[in-house]
Amino acid sequence: MKTSPGRKKIIGWLIPLLLVGGFYLARHWYFTPSADPGEMAPDFTAQILDGSEVSLSDFRGQTVLLHFWGSWCGPCRRQHPELVKLVNERRDEFKIFSVAIEQDKERWQRAIAKDRLNWVEHTMDATTSLRFLNGPISDLYGVNEVPTEFLIDDRGHLVATNPSFAEIRQFLDNAR
């Protein structure tokens, strides 16, 4: 039995379409962080830029934006001016805890200064491979790409993953 030309054309388009669709589904699954809204934010203790140790649980009673980024990450760096603006506008309403997935401490410190990330809570999540983002804190949250943010309420529950700046502002407005 012969296949009609129209059927061959459909099959010719269907296979690549299924492959591309499968690729994007797999990519979405891989890059979705494992920490889900509604659950408690996994606690961790880290040494921050000034040398002191801070735990995420130290911020109970405050809204926290947990910000995963890298000095080598273009989208992260392009996002920083808006993040700095938000912090400057609403500094009294929330804390930001930045977790940089890095291999080079000096490059990380230069990026903080250059981007004017003017908050204290910066830690470096040392990784053996930027390709796999395998630092201990990023592993705890299932972070496989940066930038990735988690909005955490005052009781320590995850509220949102990768919220927009408008969503963060709205959450802060509602929390007043």
N, C-alpha and C positions, 0 to 999 in steps of 0.2 A: 504494500500500500504506500503510495506516494504522499508526502506531506505537502500541503498547498503552500504557495509562496507567502501568503498572508500569515499562515501559522508559523512558518520559519522566521518571519520578521518579528512576530510576537515573542517567540522563544529566544531569538537573538537579543532582544531587549530585556526580557524577564530575568535571565540568568545574571547579567551584570547588575541589574537593579536589586536582586536578592542578595548578591554578594556585598554591594555597597550598604544596603540596609542592615545586613548582619554585622558588618564592620562597625557601623555607627552605634548599633545596640550594644555590642561588646565594649566599645570605647566608653559609652555612657556608663555601663555597669562597672567597668574598671575604675573610672575616675570619680564615681560617687563615693564620698566618704562613708565610713562604716558607722560613725556616730549619728544617731537619729534624733530628730526633734522629739521632745517629751521625756527622754531619759536623762538621768543625771550626767552631767559633764564629767568625764573621767578626770580625776585629780592627778596632779603631778607637781613635783617640786623641781625648780630650776634655778641656776645661778643667773642673775640678771647682769646687765652691763656694768653696774657699779660694784659688782663682786658679792653682793648679798644674795641670800637664798630666799625665794618666794614660792609659795604654793598657790595654785589656782584657788583652793579653798579659803585662802586668806581674804579673798574678795567677796565672800558670802555677805549678802546684804546689799550688794551693788550689782548693777548690770555690767556684764563684761563682753567685750568683743575680742575674741581670740582670733588673731590675724596671722596666718601662715604665709610666708613670702620668702623671697630670695633676692640677694643683691644682683644676681645674674638674670633675673626674671623681668623682661621688658614690660609685660602687662602689670606686674606688681608695682613697678616703679612709676608707671603712668597713672596708677590708681592713687598713689601716695598724696598728691596735692589735695584731692577731694577728702581723703582720710584725715589729713592734717586740718583741713577746714572744719570737718565735723568735730574733731577733738577740740579745736579752739572755740567753737560755738557752744559745745555741750559738755565741756570738761567736768563740770560738777555733777553730771547726771550718769556718767558711766566711766568705766576703766577700759583701757585697751591693753591687751597683753600680746606683744608681737613675738612670734616664733619664727626665726629665720633659719631656713634649711640651708646650711652652708658647709663649706670645706675650708674657707679662707677667712680667718677672724679679722684681719686688717681690712679686707674688702668689705666685709659686713659693717664694720665700724665707720668706714668712709661713706657707705651708702646711707647709714642712719644720719650722719652729719649733713651730707649733700641734700637729702630729701627732707631735712628738718623735721625728723620724727621726734617731736618734742615731748615725749612721755618717758617715764623711767623704766617701765616693764618691758625690756627687750631681752630675749634669750636667744642663744644660738643652738639650734638642734643639729649637732654635728652628724654628718652623714658620710658614709664611705663612698657613695655614688650619687651624684645629682640626677643620674638617669632613673634611679629607682626611689629616690626620696625616702630613704630608710632610716631616718633619725628616730630616737626612742619616743619623742612626743608626737611626731607625725605618724608613727606606727600606732600609737595609742588611739589616735583619732581616725585612722584609716585614710590619711591624706595622701593622695597620689598625684596631685597637681597643685600648683600655686598660681595665682593667689587662691586661697581658700579661707573663708571666715566662718566662725560659729558665734552666734549671738546667744548669750547665756543669761538667764534671768537672775534676780537677786537671791533665789533659793538654790541656785546651782543647776537648774534644768536647762537643757538645750532648747532654745526657742526656734532657731532657724539656722539653716546652713546656706552660706553664700547669699545673705540678704543684700538687697540693693541699699544704697545710702538713704533713699526715700523710705524704705521699709524700716531701717534702723531709727530714723528720725520719728517715724510714726509710732514705733514701739516705745521709744523714750517719751513721746507725748502722752501716750496712754498709761505709762507707768507712773506719771506724776500724781 
